Amino acid sequence: MTTGPPDPLTGSAAAPAGVYNVANLLTMVRIALVPVFVWLLFAEGTGGRLAALAVFAVASITDHIDGELARRRNLVTDFGKIADPIADKTLTGSALIGLSVLGELWWWVTITILVREIGITLLRLVVIRYGVIPASKGGKLKTALQILAIGLYIMPGPLDPLRWTTMGAALLVTVVTGLDYLVQAWRLRRETLSGGVGGTV
């Protein structure tokens, strides 16, 4: 559990947030929406596609809302730290795989993005003993481009040039930010070890 900032009146630390809070509830809603989204994605007709797009949009919005709530209302929990990235990867991963199964997105694009996302998630678990690398603007741009590109692929209509361009940008930023994270993780480990901390930061 994360202890909150000191109370301005008493000077003591605020009580840690419980697992059952609105931020974690939104995270669980996002996970629950994934099978609904997949089912609609494979449904026939324009109506199914539009419904899938609506569910994907709602789930994506909850990702932003739960993060803001957790930070502003001191609702950060260990459960949320684990469940939130799982929910994100499950949503985008199921969308990418589903589009590739339908033959609408090249498999090499899906595989490249998934390898980056899963690999960096695992790397975070490895380097956490040395310290935390804060989220970068590039990472936020990567997420925004991925969501926009996936949304364009889900949306029915003759939008191929726009889809390709946006997905190409998302893929480029995904790879570049992944490489940047690798460099930062290597530097963090090197600096920690050279400082004689022994990886206990």
Solvent accessible surface area in square Angstrom, and as a share of the most:
residue,aa,sasa,rsa
1,M,112,0.50
2,T,44,0.25
3,T,82,0.48
4,G,7,0.07
5,P,90,0.57
6,P,92,0.58
7,D,52,0.27
8,P,131,0.82
9,L,167,0.83
10,T,101,0.59
11,G,55,0.53
12,S,62,0.40
13,A,61,0.48
14,A,38,0.29
15,A,81,0.63
16,P,70,0.44
17,A,10,0.08
18,G,42,0.40
19,V,53,0.30
20,Y,219,0.83
21,N,23,0.12
22,V,62,0.35
23,A,4,0.03
24,N,9,0.05
25,L,109,0.54
26,L,36,0.18
27,T,3,0.02
28,M,87,0.39
29,V,57,0.33
30,R,0,0.00
31,I,51,0.26
32,A,63,0.49
33,L,37,0.19
34,V,12,0.07
35,P,86,0.54
36,V,66,0.38
37,F,0,0.00
38,V,46,0.26
39,W,182,0.64
40,L,22,0.11
41,L,2,0.01
42,F,88,0.37
43,A,36,0.28
44,E,169,0.76
45,G,54,0.52
46,T,79,0.46
47,G,51,0.49
48,G,12,0.11
49,R,31,0.11
50,L,91,0.45
51,A,37,0.28
52,A,0,0.00
53,L,34,0.17
54,A,55,0.43
55,V,24,0.14
56,F,3,0.01
57,A,43,0.33
58,V,79,0.46
59,A,0,0.00
60,S,13,0.08
61,I,99,0.50
62,T,10,0.06
63,D,32,0.17
64,H,122,0.54
65,I,71,0.36
66,D,5,0.02
67,G,17,0.17
68,E,44,0.20
69,L,34,0.17
70,A,17,0.13
71,R,158,0.58
72,R,195,0.71
73,R,159,0.58
74,N,36,0.19
75,L,32,0.16
76,V,42,0.24
77,T,1,0.01
78,D,73,0.38
79,F,77,0.32
80,G,13,0.13
81,K,119,0.50
82,I,112,0.57
83,A,7,0.06
84,D,41,0.21
85,P,43,0.27
86,I,93,0.47
87,A,0,0.00
88,D,34,0.18
89,K,60,0.25
90,T,51,0.30
91,L,6,0.03
92,T,18,0.11
93,G,6,0.06
94,S,24,0.15
95,A,0,0.00
96,L,2,0.01
97,I,74,0.38
98,G,4,0.04
99,L,0,0.00
100,S,3,0.02
101,V,88,0.50
102,L,65,0.32
103,G,65,0.63
104,E,75,0.34
105,L,7,0.03
106,W,134,0.47
107,W,119,0.42
108,W,148,0.52
109,V,4,0.02
110,T,1,0.00
111,I,95,0.48
112,T,47,0.27
113,I,1,0.01
114,L,35,0.17
115,V,98,0.56
116,R,37,0.13
117,E,8,0.04
118,I,97,0.49
119,G,34,0.33
120,I,11,0.06
121,T,42,0.24
122,L,101,0.50
123,L,38,0.19
124,R,109,0.40
125,L,125,0.62
126,V,92,0.53
127,V,9,0.05
128,I,96,0.49
129,R,136,0.50
130,Y,12,0.05
131,G,8,0.08
132,V,113,0.65
133,I,15,0.08
134,P,103,0.65
135,A,79,0.62
136,S,47,0.30
137,K,180,0.76
138,G,25,0.24
139,G,20,0.19
140,K,138,0.58
141,L,92,0.46
142,K,20,0.09
143,T,48,0.28
144,A,56,0.43
145,L,30,0.15
146,Q,8,0.04
147,I,48,0.24
148,L,100,0.50
149,A,0,0.00
150,I,1,0.00
151,G,10,0.10
152,L,17,0.08
153,Y,10,0.04
154,I,0,0.00
155,M,70,0.31
156,P,45,0.28
157,G,41,0.39
158,P,134,0.84
159,L,49,0.24
160,D,61,0.32
161,P,93,0.58
162,L,94,0.47
163,R,22,0.08
164,W,129,0.45
165,T,98,0.57
166,T,12,0.07
167,M,6,0.02
168,G,38,0.36
169,A,39,0.30
170,A,0,0.00
171,L,24,0.12
172,L,117,0.58
173,V,26,0.15
174,T,0,0.00
175,V,54,0.31
176,V,82,0.47
177,T,17,0.10
178,G,5,0.04
179,L,104,0.52
180,D,65,0.34
181,Y,18,0.07
182,L,88,0.44
183,V,67,0.39
184,Q,58,0.26
185,A,5,0.04
186,W,143,0.50
187,R,125,0.46
188,L,41,0.20
189,R,116,0.42
190,R,120,0.44
191,E,104,0.47
192,T,9,0.05
193,L,74,0.37
194,S,94,0.60
195,G,56,0.54
196,G,65,0.63
197,V,67,0.38
198,G,44,0.42
199,G,6,0.05
200,T,111,0.64
201,V,100,0.58
